[in-house]
């Protein structure tokens, strides 16, 4: 596997043992990127108490997500040009550098800047892991390993808040960042020693700095618009409208530039493939519905059902287990049969059903009922999450694997960002309206304006009529959030229906002599 391959020559496939060893390093890298926000979120009250700067609290998260979204497609292209292994290790080093600096921060502004450095590295970890799997394992065989990658998400969601609370209570909030250092060092060692990818001739392509700058600026404007809209500024304010217009102009200029440059950071030719385009749209819709809706489940469980905020990660366990079990089962079926088109359709149906069921939650709904509905939603996510990436990667040439993985991750990230913002506006609007109807305009707006500080403990200290009004208002807001989210997951069903069942590379019937031909001629849109 370490020799340079001539055109048309195929490398001996790695053994299962080799793949599992390499994946251990990739999983640690992905865990670093996913776990960080969960750990830091639990430590934030302590961080603000020591460093001050409550007004800048949201930027600790925004800086990280902005940098991650902007860096994702760039890391993918760098991997295509300079090699996946080196770029993945560079991303680990950059992430660890940001973690060490964040742990040593002495002001909120320093922490925000160093979180941005972390986010730049996190973008490379996510897309690097996906692209390396694409290089190492052919799509037909990739299903058997999907469960391992899917296991990272529930581990991060469940373990992150618990770990964050543990290190904050017994060590220091700074260990919320220092904890990344031993994990990252282990990932570096495993990657350096065990990862042996097929070598390709070094290309002469140059980095598309202009395209990267236009894309980064456009994503920053779009992310700021969705982060600030309805919170820092009104949606109709000049700031939000200006950011939206700036994002539109910059992204149009980016597309025009990519069409004319020789080595684009995101080749527009990828979108000539029907399946790649549909997979990108599907990823956006799934990200919108999933991240947008899941954000508000803890609100319902804590404020209506009285669950503890400390154990918020455990509240999502049915969702994550549904996703994990389904992903593992579907992965095995894809490997055995080579069929995959039906699974995104079934996933869209289950996600839509889960959203509609969750929209039926009331103040009288039990945690068991909530968990059962979450299980349906999680099962739908399991049918979609890994298969969306699989379809995108199977639709492009191997030389564009990094760019395709970066694009697929980017669309899902942007969908999630827009989902959180837009569904957040829906939630806030209905929360305020319901409180105003029950308590009057002044009291209702006063409570909804401080909704971010509402906790189960604080709610118990309120008069019975106010507590009842808040519970019904939260239930009303969550009801409308899931109804809106179900509309987007329904669009995912429609999108998935038009995906074509093209052969997966690596199938037993594949003829290596015709492999390049199959990849190089994607279906036209």
C-alpha positions as CSV (number, residue, x, y, z in Angstrom):
1,X,0.0,0.0,0.0
2,X,3.0,2.3,0.3
3,X,4.1,2.2,-3.3
4,X,3.1,4.7,-5.9
5,X,0.4,3.4,-8.2
6,X,0.5,3.7,-11.9
7,X,-2.6,4.7,-13.8
8,X,-5.0,1.8,-14.0
9,X,-3.1,-0.2,-11.3
10,X,-5.0,-1.1,-8.2
11,X,-3.6,-1.4,-4.7
12,X,-4.1,-4.5,-2.5
13,X,-7.0,-3.8,-0.2
14,X,-6.1,-3.4,3.5
15,X,-7.0,-6.1,5.9
16,X,-9.8,-5.6,8.4
17,X,-7.2,-5.3,11.2
18,X,-5.3,-2.6,9.4
19,X,-8.5,-0.6,8.8
20,X,-9.6,-0.9,12.4
21,X,-6.2,0.3,13.6
22,X,-6.2,3.3,11.3
23,X,-9.8,4.1,12.3
24,X,-8.9,4.2,15.9
25,X,-6.8,7.3,15.2
26,X,-9.5,8.8,13.0
27,X,-12.2,8.2,15.7
28,X,-10.0,10.0,18.3
29,X,-9.6,12.9,15.9
30,X,-13.4,13.2,15.2
31,X,-14.1,12.8,19.0
32,X,-11.8,15.8,19.7
33,X,-13.8,17.9,17.3
34,X,-17.2,16.8,18.5
35,X,-16.5,16.5,22.2
36,X,-15.0,20.0,22.6
37,X,-18.2,22.1,22.4
38,X,-20.0,19.6,24.7
39,X,-17.3,19.8,27.4
40,X,-16.8,23.6,27.1
41,X,-20.6,24.2,27.3
42,X,-20.8,22.7,30.8
43,X,-17.8,24.8,31.9
44,X,-19.0,28.1,30.5
45,X,-20.7,29.5,33.7
46,X,-17.4,29.0,35.6
47,X,-15.4,30.4,32.8
48,X,-17.5,33.6,32.6
49,X,-17.4,33.9,36.4
50,X,-13.5,33.9,36.3
51,X,-12.8,35.8,33.1
52,X,-15.9,38.1,33.0
53,X,-17.2,39.3,29.6
54,X,-20.8,37.9,29.8
55,X,-21.7,40.0,26.8
56,X,-19.2,38.1,24.7
57,X,-20.4,34.6,25.9
58,X,-22.0,33.6,22.6
59,X,-18.7,34.3,20.7
60,X,-16.9,31.5,22.5
61,X,-19.2,29.1,20.5
62,X,-19.6,31.3,17.4
63,X,-15.9,31.7,16.9
64,X,-15.4,27.9,16.9
65,X,-18.3,27.1,14.6
66,X,-17.4,30.0,12.2
67,X,-13.8,28.8,11.9
68,X,-14.9,25.2,11.5
69,X,-17.3,25.9,8.7
70,X,-14.9,28.2,6.8
71,X,-12.0,25.8,7.0
72,X,-13.8,22.6,6.1
73,X,-13.7,22.8,2.3
74,X,-10.2,24.3,2.3
75,X,-8.8,21.3,4.3
76,X,-10.5,19.0,1.9
77,X,-8.8,20.6,-1.1
78,X,-5.4,20.6,0.7
79,X,-5.8,16.9,1.3
80,X,-6.4,16.3,-2.4
81,X,-3.2,18.3,-3.3
82,X,-0.7,17.4,-0.6
83,X,-2.1,14.1,0.8
84,X,-4.6,13.2,3.5
85,X,-2.3,11.9,6.2
86,X,-0.1,15.0,6.4
87,X,-3.1,17.3,6.4
88,X,-5.0,15.3,9.0
89,X,-1.9,15.4,11.3
90,X,-1.5,19.1,10.7
91,X,-5.2,19.6,11.7
92,X,-4.6,17.7,14.9
93,X,-1.5,19.9,15.7
94,X,-3.5,23.1,15.0
95,X,-6.4,21.9,17.1
96,X,-4.1,21.0,20.0
97,X,-2.3,24.4,19.7
98,X,-5.7,26.2,20.0
99,X,-6.6,23.9,23.0
100,X,-3.4,24.7,24.9
101,X,-3.7,28.4,24.2
102,X,-7.4,28.4,25.2
103,X,-6.5,26.7,28.5
104,X,-4.0,29.5,29.2
105,X,-6.4,32.4,28.3
106,X,-6.6,35.3,30.8
107,X,-9.4,37.2,29.2
108,X,-12.6,36.5,27.3
109,X,-11.2,38.1,24.1
110,X,-8.1,35.8,24.3
111,X,-10.4,32.8,24.8
112,X,-12.5,33.7,21.8
113,X,-9.4,34.1,19.5
114,X,-8.0,30.8,20.6
115,X,-11.3,29.0,20.1
116,X,-11.1,30.2,16.5
117,X,-7.8,28.5,16.2
118,X,-9.4,25.3,17.6
119,X,-12.2,25.6,15.1
120,X,-9.7,25.9,12.2
121,X,-8.2,22.6,13.3
122,X,-11.6,21.0,13.9
123,X,-12.6,21.6,10.3
124,X,-9.6,19.5,9.1
125,X,-10.3,16.7,11.6
126,X,-13.9,16.2,10.4
127,X,-13.3,16.3,6.6
128,X,-9.9,14.6,6.9
129,X,-11.4,11.5,8.7
130,X,-14.2,11.2,6.1
131,X,-11.8,11.6,3.1
132,X,-9.3,9.1,4.5
133,X,-12.0,6.5,5.0
134,X,-13.0,7.2,1.4
135,X,-9.4,6.5,0.3
136,X,-8.9,3.5,2.5
137,X,-12.2,1.6,2.1
138,X,-14.2,1.3,-1.1
139,X,-17.9,2.4,-0.8
140,X,-19.2,-1.2,-1.1
141,X,-17.2,-2.2,2.0
142,X,-17.5,1.0,3.9
143,X,-20.8,0.1,5.6
144,X,-19.2,-2.4,7.9
145,X,-17.2,0.4,9.5
146,X,-20.0,3.0,9.6
147,X,-21.1,2.0,13.1
148,X,-17.7,2.8,14.5
149,X,-17.8,6.3,13.1
150,X,-21.4,6.8,14.2
151,X,-20.5,5.8,17.7
152,X,-18.4,9.0,18.1
153,X,-21.5,11.2,18.1
154,X,-23.4,9.7,21.0
155,X,-20.2,9.3,22.9
156,X,-19.6,13.1,22.5
157,X,-23.2,14.1,23.3
158,X,-23.4,11.9,26.4
159,X,-19.8,12.0,27.7
160,X,-19.1,15.7,26.9
161,X,-21.4,17.3,29.5
162,X,-20.5,14.7,32.1
163,X,-16.7,15.1,31.5
164,X,-17.1,18.9,31.5
165,X,-18.9,18.9,34.8
166,X,-16.3,16.5,36.3
167,X,-13.2,18.5,35.3
168,X,-14.8,21.8,36.2
169,X,-15.9,20.7,39.7
170,X,-12.8,18.8,40.7
171,X,-9.9,20.3,38.7
172,X,-10.4,23.6,36.8
173,X,-12.3,24.9,33.8
174,X,-8.9,25.1,32.0
175,X,-8.9,21.3,31.9
176,X,-11.9,21.4,29.7
177,X,-9.3,22.4,27.1
178,X,-6.2,20.6,28.4
179,X,-8.0,17.3,28.3
180,X,-7.6,17.4,24.5
181,X,-3.9,17.3,24.7
182,X,-3.3,13.6,25.7
183,X,-6.1,12.5,23.4
184,X,-4.6,14.5,20.5
185,X,-1.2,13.2,21.2
186,X,-2.5,9.6,21.1
187,X,-4.3,10.4,17.8
188,X,-1.0,11.7,16.3
189,X,1.0,8.7,17.3
190,X,-1.6,6.2,16.0
191,X,-1.9,8.1,12.7
192,X,1.8,8.5,12.2
193,X,2.6,4.8,12.9
194,X,-0.4,3.0,11.4
195,X,-1.8,5.0,8.5
196,X,-0.5,3.9,5.2
197,X,-2.4,5.2,2.3
198,X,-1.7,4.6,-1.4
199,X,0.8,7.2,-2.7
200,X,-0.1,9.3,-5.7
201,X,2.2,11.4,-7.8
202,X,2.5,14.9,-6.4
203,X,0.2,17.2,-8.4
204,X,1.2,20.5,-9.7
205,X,-2.0,22.2,-8.8
206,X,-1.8,25.4,-6.7
207,X,-4.0,26.5,-3.9
208,X,-6.9,28.6,-4.9
209,X,-6.4,31.5,-2.5
210,X,-8.9,33.8,-4.1
211,X,-11.6,31.1,-4.0
212,X,-10.8,30.2,-0.4
213,X,-11.0,33.9,0.6
214,X,-14.3,34.4,-1.1
215,X,-15.8,31.2,0.3
216,X,-14.6,32.0,3.8
217,X,-15.9,35.6,3.7
218,X,-19.3,34.4,2.4
219,X,-19.6,31.7,5.1
220,X,-18.6,34.2,7.8
221,X,-21.3,36.6,6.6
222,X,-23.9,33.8,6.4
223,X,-23.0,32.4,9.8
224,X,-23.0,35.8,11.5
225,X,-26.4,36.5,9.9
226,X,-27.9,33.2,11.3
227,X,-26.2,33.6,14.7
228,X,-27.2,37.2,15.3
229,X,-30.6,37.3,13.6
230,X,-33.4,37.4,16.1
231,X,-30.9,37.6,19.0
232,X,-28.3,40.4,18.8
233,X,-30.2,42.2,16.0
234,X,-33.7,42.0,14.6
235,X,-34.1,40.1,11.4
236,X,-35.2,43.2,9.5
237,X,-32.3,45.3,10.9
238,X,-29.7,46.9,8.5
239,X,-27.0,44.7,10.0
240,X,-28.7,41.4,9.3
241,X,-29.9,42.5,5.8
242,X,-26.4,43.7,5.0
243,X,-24.8,40.4,6.1
244,X,-27.3,38.5,4.0
245,X,-26.6,40.7,1.0
246,X,-22.9,40.4,1.5
247,X,-23.1,36.6,1.8
248,X,-25.1,36.4,-1.4
249,X,-22.7,38.6,-3.4
250,X,-19.6,36.8,-2.1
251,X,-20.9,33.4,-2.7
252,X,-22.0,34.3,-6.3
253,X,-18.5,35.7,-6.9
254,X,-17.1,32.5,-5.5
255,X,-19.0,30.4,-7.9
256,X,-18.0,32.6,-10.9
257,X,-14.4,32.4,-9.8
258,X,-14.4,28.6,-9.3
259,X,-15.8,28.2,-12.9
260,X,-12.8,30.0,-14.4
261,X,-9.8,29.0,-12.2
262,X,-7.6,26.0,-13.0
263,X,-7.5,24.5,-9.5
264,X,-10.7,25.4,-7.6
265,X,-11.0,24.8,-3.9
266,X,-14.5,23.5,-4.6
267,X,-14.7,22.2,-8.2
268,X,-18.1,23.1,-9.7
269,X,-17.7,20.1,-12.0
270,X,-18.7,18.0,-8.9
271,X,-22.2,19.3,-9.3
272,X,-22.5,17.8,-12.8
273,X,-23.1,14.5,-10.9
274,X,-26.8,14.2,-10.2
275,X,-26.2,12.1,-7.1
276,X,-23.5,14.4,-5.7
277,X,-25.8,17.4,-6.0
278,X,-28.8,15.6,-4.5
279,X,-26.6,14.3,-1.6
280,X,-25.4,17.8,-0.9
281,X,-29.0,19.1,-0.8
282,X,-30.0,16.1,1.3
283,X,-27.2,16.9,3.8
284,X,-28.3,20.5,4.1
285,X,-31.9,19.5,4.8
286,X,-31.0,16.8,7.3
287,X,-28.6,19.2,9.0
288,X,-31.3,21.8,9.2
289,X,-33.9,19.5,10.7
290,X,-31.7,17.5,12.9
291,X,-29.5,20.2,14.6
292,X,-32.3,22.7,14.6
293,X,-34.8,20.5,16.3
294,X,-32.5,18.6,18.6
295,X,-31.3,21.9,20.1
296,X,-34.7,22.4,21.7
297,X,-35.4,19.0,23.1
298,X,-33.4,19.8,26.3
299,X,-35.6,22.9,26.7
300,X,-38.7,20.8,26.9
301,X,-37.2,18.1,29.1
302,X,-35.7,20.5,31.6
303,X,-38.4,23.2,31.8
304,X,-41.5,21.1,31.3
305,X,-40.5,17.7,32.6
306,X,-38.1,19.0,35.3
307,X,-35.0,17.1,34.2
308,X,-31.6,18.1,35.4
309,X,-29.5,20.4,33.2
310,X,-26.3,18.7,34.5
311,X,-27.3,15.4,32.9
312,X,-28.5,17.0,29.6
313,X,-26.4,14.7,27.5
314,X,-28.1,11.6,28.9
315,X,-31.5,13.0,27.9
316,X,-30.5,12.4,24.2
317,X,-29.6,8.8,24.8
318,X,-32.7,7.3,23.0
319,X,-32.0,9.5,20.0
320,X,-28.3,8.6,19.8
321,X,-28.9,4.9,20.4
322,X,-31.6,4.8,17.6
323,X,-29.1,6.4,15.3
324,X,-26.2,4.1,16.3
325,X,-28.1,0.9,16.0
326,X,-29.7,1.8,12.6
327,X,-26.4,3.1,11.2
328,X,-24.7,-0.2,12.0
329,X,-27.5,-2.3,10.6
330,X,-27.8,-0.3,7.4
331,X,-24.0,-0.3,6.9
332,X,-23.9,-4.1,7.0
333,X,-26.8,-4.3,4.5
334,X,-25.1,-1.9,2.1
335,X,-22.0,-4.0,2.3
336,X,-23.8,-7.2,1.6
337,X,-26.2,-6.0,-1.1
338,X,-24.5,-3.0,-2.7
339,X,-28.0,-1.3,-2.6
340,X,-28.3,2.1,-0.9
341,X,-31.0,4.3,-2.6
342,X,-33.9,3.0,-0.4
343,X,-32.2,3.9,2.9
344,X,-32.2,7.8,2.5
345,X,-35.9,7.5,1.5
346,X,-36.7,5.4,4.6
347,X,-34.6,7.7,6.7
348,X,-36.5,10.8,5.5
349,X,-39.8,9.1,6.3
350,X,-38.7,8.1,9.8
351,X,-37.2,11.5,10.5
352,X,-40.5,13.2,9.4
353,X,-42.5,10.8,11.5
354,X,-40.3,11.4,14.5
355,X,-40.6,15.2,14.1
356,X,-44.4,15.0,13.8
357,X,-44.6,12.7,16.9
358,X,-42.4,15.1,18.9
359,X,-44.7,18.0,17.8
360,X,-47.4,16.2,19.8
361,X,-45.6,16.6,23.1
362,X,-47.6,18.4,25.8
363,X,-47.0,19.3,29.4
364,X,-48.5,15.9,30.4
365,X,-46.1,13.9,28.2
366,X,-43.9,11.5,30.2
367,X,-40.1,11.1,29.7
368,X,-40.9,7.5,28.4
369,X,-43.1,8.9,25.6
370,X,-40.5,11.5,24.8
371,X,-37.8,8.9,24.6
372,X,-39.9,6.7,22.4
373,X,-40.5,9.5,19.9
374,X,-36.8,10.4,20.0
375,X,-36.0,6.8,19.1
376,X,-38.0,7.1,15.9
377,X,-36.2,10.3,15.0
378,X,-32.8,8.8,15.8
379,X,-33.5,5.7,13.6
380,X,-34.3,8.1,10.7
381,X,-31.0,9.9,11.3
382,X,-29.2,6.6,11.2
383,X,-30.5,5.8,7.8
384,X,-29.3,9.2,6.5
385,X,-26.2,10.4,8.2
386,X,-23.5,8.1,6.8
387,X,-25.3,7.2,3.6
388,X,-25.4,10.9,2.5
389,X,-21.6,11.0,2.7
390,X,-21.3,7.6,1.0
391,X,-23.4,8.8,-2.0
392,X,-21.4,12.0,-2.3
393,X,-18.0,10.1,-2.2
394,X,-19.1,7.4,-4.6
395,X,-20.2,10.1,-7.2
396,X,-16.7,11.7,-7.7
397,X,-13.3,10.7,-8.9
398,X,-10.7,9.7,-6.3
399,X,-8.7,12.8,-6.9
400,X,-11.6,14.9,-5.7
401,X,-12.4,12.8,-2.6
402,X,-11.3,15.5,-0.2
403,X,-13.2,18.3,-2.0
404,X,-16.3,16.1,-2.1
405,X,-16.1,15.2,1.6
406,X,-15.5,18.8,2.5
407,X,-18.5,20.0,0.4
408,X,-20.8,17.4,1.9
409,X,-19.7,18.3,5.5
410,X,-20.0,22.0,4.7
411,X,-23.6,21.8,3.4
412,X,-24.6,19.8,6.5
413,X,-22.9,22.4,8.8
414,X,-24.6,25.3,7.0
415,X,-27.9,23.5,7.2
416,X,-27.4,23.0,10.9
417,X,-26.5,26.6,11.5
418,X,-29.5,27.9,9.6
419,X,-31.7,25.4,11.4
420,X,-30.7,26.4,14.9
421,X,-31.1,30.1,14.0
422,X,-34.4,30.0,12.1
423,X,-36.1,27.4,14.3
424,X,-34.8,29.4,17.3
425,X,-36.7,32.4,16.0
426,X,-39.8,30.2,15.6
427,X,-39.4,29.0,19.2
428,X,-38.8,32.4,20.7
429,X,-41.8,33.9,18.8
430,X,-44.3,31.3,20.0
431,X,-42.8,31.3,23.5
432,X,-43.3,35.0,23.8
433,X,-46.8,34.9,22.3
434,X,-48.0,32.1,24.6
435,X,-46.6,33.9,27.7
436,X,-48.2,37.2,26.7
437,X,-51.6,35.5,26.1
438,X,-51.5,34.0,29.6
439,X,-49.7,36.6,31.7
440,X,-50.1,39.8,29.9
441,X,-47.6,41.7,27.6
442,X,-45.3,43.1,30.3
443,X,-44.8,39.9,32.3
444,X,-44.7,37.7,29.3
445,X,-42.0,39.7,27.5
446,X,-40.1,40.0,30.7
447,X,-40.0,36.2,31.2
448,X,-39.3,35.3,27.6
449,X,-36.5,37.9,27.4
450,X,-34.7,36.0,30.2
451,X,-35.6,32.6,28.8
452,X,-32.0,31.7,28.4
453,X,-31.6,31.9,32.2
454,X,-34.6,29.8,33.1
455,X,-33.7,26.6,34.9
456,X,-35.9,23.9,36.5
457,X,-34.8,25.2,39.9
458,X,-35.7,28.8,39.2
459,X,-39.0,27.7,37.7
460,X,-40.0,25.9,40.9
461,X,-39.6,29.2,42.8
462,X,-42.2,31.0,40.6
463,X,-45.9,31.3,41.5
464,X,-48.0,28.3,40.3
465,X,-49.8,30.4,37.6
466,X,-46.5,31.7,36.2
467,X,-45.0,28.2,36.3
468,X,-48.0,26.7,34.5
469,X,-47.8,29.5,31.8
470,X,-44.1,28.9,31.2
471,X,-44.6,25.2,30.9
472,X,-47.4,25.6,28.3
473,X,-45.4,28.3,26.5
474,X,-42.3,26.1,26.2
475,X,-44.5,23.2,24.9
476,X,-46.1,25.5,22.4
477,X,-42.7,26.7,21.1
478,X,-41.3,23.2,20.8
479,X,-44.5,22.0,19.1
480,X,-44.0,24.6,16.3
481,X,-40.3,24.0,16.1
482,X,-40.9,20.3,15.3
483,X,-43.7,21.1,12.8
484,X,-41.4,23.4,10.9
485,X,-38.5,20.9,11.0
486,X,-40.9,18.2,9.7
487,X,-41.4,20.3,6.5
488,X,-37.7,20.2,5.8
489,X,-37.3,16.5,6.5
490,X,-40.3,15.9,4.1
491,X,-38.3,17.8,1.5
492,X,-35.5,15.3,2.2
493,X,-37.8,12.4,1.2
494,X,-38.5,14.2,-2.1
495,X,-34.8,14.8,-2.7
496,X,-33.8,11.2,-1.8
497,X,-36.4,9.9,-4.2
498,X,-34.5,11.2,-7.2
499,X,-31.1,9.6,-6.2
500,X,-30.1,7.0,-8.8
501,X,-28.8,3.5,-7.8
502,X,-25.3,3.6,-9.4
503,X,-22.9,0.8,-8.6
504,X,-20.7,1.2,-5.5
505,X,-16.9,1.1,-6.1
506,X,-15.4,-2.0,-4.6
507,X,-18.4,-4.3,-5.4
508,X,-17.3,-7.9,-6.2
509,X,-18.5,-7.6,-9.8
510,X,-16.4,-4.4,-10.4
511,X,-14.0,-4.7,-13.3
512,X,-10.9,-2.7,-12.5
513,X,-10.3,-2.0,-16.1
514,X,-13.6,0.0,-16.3
515,X,-13.4,1.6,-12.8
516,X,-12.0,4.9,-14.0
517,X,-14.7,5.0,-16.7
518,X,-17.5,4.5,-14.2
519,X,-16.2,7.2,-11.9
520,X,-15.3,9.8,-14.5
521,X,-18.7,9.9,-16.1
522,X,-21.3,10.7,-13.4
523,X,-24.9,10.9,-14.3
524,X,-26.0,14.2,-15.7
525,X,-28.5,16.3,-13.7
